[in-house]
Amino acid sequence: MTDQELLTMAAKAAGYVLLSNGQAWSQDTGNFDWNPLANDGDAFRLAVSMFRDIHFWYFDNSVSVGNELRVACGDDHCAATRRAIVYAAALVGEQLESKP
């Protein structure tokens, strides 16, 4: 999935609509800036709202969210954690989209 597809599906799982200008929209708050791939706070709020477990694996320098994804951290643990959170949420969003 591309970053845009990840964000679109993650937004859907969180109850938002991702707009073409990069903002998100919700019925409760209207338009707001939202990019959990780049913003730690957005990623944290997404993880909390999705009730996902985040695991840090020090033996192989990776992070996972639930059982959905394991991402190698490299030098940027925060970026890897954000990506794992967004990817896990995107999988939930895909499941919601495929339901009638």
Rosetta silent file (secondary structure, phi, psi, omega in degrees, C-alpha in Angstrom):
SEQUENCE: MTDQELLTMAAKAAGYVLLSNGQAWSQDTGNFDWNPLANDGDAFRLAVSMFRDIHFWYFDNSVSVGNELRVACGDDHCAATRRAIVYAAALVGEQLESKP
SCORE:     score description
SCORE:     0.000 S_00000001
   1 L     0.000  143.327  174.365    0.000    0.000    0.000 S_00000001
   2 L   -76.292  165.036  177.269    1.137    3.535   -0.669 S_00000001
   3 H   -58.198  -40.452 -179.954    1.325    6.046    2.168 S_00000001
   4 H   -63.298  -41.962  178.168   -1.823    7.733    0.823 S_00000001
   5 H   -66.048  -41.160  176.966   -3.709    4.426    0.792 S_00000001
   6 H   -58.192  -48.574 -178.747   -2.504    3.643    4.326 S_00000001
   7 H   -64.010  -39.928  179.945   -3.705    7.026    5.579 S_00000001
   8 H   -62.565  -47.129 -179.143   -7.051    6.718    3.780 S_00000001
   9 H   -70.032  -37.910  177.717   -7.781    3.273    5.240 S_00000001
  10 H   -65.098  -40.503  177.446   -6.522    4.253    8.719 S_00000001
  11 H   -61.031  -42.887  178.868   -8.749    7.330    8.649 S_00000001
  12 H   -59.761  -44.259  179.465  -11.710    5.148    7.744 S_00000001
  13 H   -63.007  -33.269 -179.265  -10.974    2.841   10.683 S_00000001
  14 H   -83.702   -4.793 -179.942  -10.770    5.848   13.003 S_00000001
  15 L    88.832   18.025  179.159  -14.091    7.205   11.742 S_00000001
  16 L  -109.489  165.403  169.515  -12.560   10.015    9.671 S_00000001
  17 E  -115.865  127.228  177.702  -12.594   10.881    5.995 S_00000001
  18 E   -84.909  123.975 -177.563   -9.224   11.825    4.531 S_00000001
  19 L   -89.916  161.531 -177.693   -9.623   14.888    2.304 S_00000001
  20 L   -67.249  -18.670  179.067   -7.611   15.636   -0.816 S_00000001
  21 L   -86.830    7.287  178.458   -5.902   18.589    0.915 S_00000001
  22 L    89.406   -6.010  176.772   -4.275   16.234    3.444 S_00000001
  23 E   -89.273  166.220  174.020   -6.677   17.104    6.234 S_00000001
  24 E  -111.232  163.333  179.261   -9.129   14.744    7.836 S_00000001
  25 E  -135.042  138.093  169.878  -12.792   15.343    8.520 S_00000001
  26 E  -136.417  154.461 -178.828  -15.091   14.011   11.203 S_00000001
  27 L   -62.481  -31.577 -177.749  -18.691   14.811   11.953 S_00000001
  28 L   -75.605  -38.872 -171.731  -17.744   15.842   15.493 S_00000001
  29 L  -116.675   -8.627 -175.283  -14.858   18.213   14.730 S_00000001
  30 E    76.448 -146.498 -178.638  -15.036   19.142   11.048 S_00000001
  31 E   -82.048  143.851  175.821  -11.701   19.517    9.212 S_00000001
  32 E  -157.923  154.216  176.183   -8.396   19.105   11.036 S_00000001
  33 E   -68.665  136.494 -178.145   -4.759   18.348   10.273 S_00000001
  34 L  -157.207  114.263  175.062   -4.062   14.622   10.599 S_00000001
  35 L  -150.281   85.537 -178.196   -1.029   12.636    9.534 S_00000001
  36 L   -69.054  -10.036  172.962   -0.135    9.786   11.903 S_00000001
  37 L   -74.997  -24.943 -176.468    2.727    8.735    9.600 S_00000001
  38 L  -114.635  -18.564 -172.814    4.503   12.009   10.394 S_00000001
  39 L  -116.666  118.730 -178.884    3.021   13.172   13.704 S_00000001
  40 H   -58.387  -42.325 -178.737    3.666   11.284   16.946 S_00000001
  41 H   -63.074  -43.924  177.920    0.552   12.737   18.616 S_00000001
  42 H   -62.477  -41.777  179.439   -1.742   11.700   15.763 S_00000001
  43 H   -64.968  -42.648  179.616   -0.237    8.193   15.788 S_00000001
  44 H   -62.199  -46.938  179.329   -0.617    7.908   19.560 S_00000001
  45 H   -62.311  -37.768  177.163   -4.268    9.011   19.459 S_00000001
  46 H   -63.732  -45.446  179.644   -4.917    6.545   16.625 S_00000001
  47 H   -61.530  -43.535 -179.617   -3.332    3.700   18.613 S_00000001
  48 H   -65.643  -43.064 -177.874   -5.355    4.566   21.704 S_00000001
  49 H   -69.348  -25.897 -179.676   -8.615    4.871   19.759 S_00000001
  50 H   -91.263   -2.566 -179.348   -8.005    1.538   18.019 S_00000001
  51 L    52.879   47.838 -178.305   -7.172   -0.227   21.327 S_00000001
  52 L  -101.119  144.597  173.839   -4.046   -1.758   19.836 S_00000001
  53 L   -86.731  135.057  176.856   -1.105   -3.237   21.704 S_00000001
  54 E  -111.520  128.859 -178.367    2.295   -1.907   20.730 S_00000001
  55 E  -122.672  133.303  176.369    5.292   -4.181   21.288 S_00000001
  56 E  -105.645  125.133 -177.434    8.940   -3.247   21.041 S_00000001
  57 E  -107.948   98.275 -175.086   11.253   -6.134   20.191 S_00000001
  58 L   -72.675  -26.451 -178.014   14.725   -5.189   21.306 S_00000001
  59 L   -67.776  -27.338  176.810   16.363   -8.428   20.200 S_00000001
  60 L  -125.977   14.948  174.660   15.753   -7.625   16.525 S_00000001
  61 L    54.243   55.403  178.965   15.137   -3.856   16.758 S_00000001
  62 E  -136.403  171.028  178.050   11.536   -3.941   15.526 S_00000001
  63 E  -134.963  146.279  175.987    8.092   -2.826   16.613 S_00000001
  64 E  -135.968  154.588  175.935    4.718   -4.504   16.138 S_00000001
  65 E  -119.987  114.162 -173.724    1.115   -3.497   16.649 S_00000001
  66 L    56.519 -140.966  176.772   -0.989   -6.440   17.721 S_00000001
  67 L  -105.964    6.695 -172.236   -0.208   -9.376   15.459 S_00000001
  68 L   -74.664  -39.017 -169.598   -0.784   -7.446   12.244 S_00000001
  69 E  -153.818  143.316  173.151    2.621   -6.053   11.428 S_00000001
  70 E  -126.751  124.481 -175.390    6.211   -6.050   12.510 S_00000001
  71 E  -118.225  129.115  173.934    8.397   -3.186   11.258 S_00000001
  72 E   -68.165  136.561 -173.457   12.182   -3.019   11.485 S_00000001
  73 L   -83.178  -35.033 -173.172   13.106    0.205   13.234 S_00000001
  74 L    61.316 -137.072 -178.768   16.465    1.050   11.766 S_00000001
  75 L   -88.893  -11.536 -174.162   17.643    4.352   13.188 S_00000001
  76 L  -120.158   88.865 -179.402   14.180    5.874   13.646 S_00000001
  77 H   -63.758  -35.429 -179.020   12.112    4.023   16.230 S_00000001
  78 H   -66.461  -44.806  179.481    9.414    6.698   16.207 S_00000001
  79 H   -63.216  -41.246  179.285    8.867    6.497   12.437 S_00000001
  80 H   -64.536  -40.104  179.298    8.695    2.706   12.572 S_00000001
  81 H   -66.356  -44.315  177.385    6.172    2.845   15.409 S_00000001
  82 H   -59.304  -45.149 -178.554    4.008    5.387   13.581 S_00000001
  83 H   -63.337  -41.798  179.297    4.078    3.252   10.407 S_00000001
  84 H   -63.294  -41.700  178.273    3.131    0.090   12.334 S_00000001
  85 H   -62.734  -48.528 -178.283    0.194    1.881   13.993 S_00000001
  86 H   -64.330  -40.751 -179.664   -1.070    3.309   10.698 S_00000001
  87 H   -63.988  -44.278  179.242   -0.659   -0.012    8.910 S_00000001
  88 H   -61.924  -42.829  177.751   -2.593   -1.901   11.588 S_00000001
  89 H   -65.208  -37.729  178.864   -5.395    0.691   11.456 S_00000001
  90 H   -62.645  -36.890  177.087   -5.398    0.521    7.650 S_00000001
  91 H   -63.141  -38.551  176.156   -6.004   -3.236    7.840 S_00000001
  92 H   -66.103  -42.771  178.503   -9.057   -2.549   10.005 S_00000001
  93 H   -61.407  -38.425  177.297  -10.173    0.113    7.519 S_00000001
  94 H   -63.852  -40.857  178.391   -9.864   -2.349    4.635 S_00000001
  95 H   -63.548  -39.896  178.220  -12.038   -4.830    6.512 S_00000001
  96 H   -65.836  -39.032 -178.593  -14.662   -2.126    7.069 S_00000001
  97 H   -67.387  -33.013 -177.152  -14.587   -1.171    3.392 S_00000001
  98 H   -80.152  -11.957  177.576  -15.090   -4.750    2.239 S_00000001
  99 L   -78.667  142.940 -179.831  -18.231   -5.204    4.373 S_00000001
 100 L   -68.213    0.000    0.000  -21.527   -4.539    2.595 S_00000001
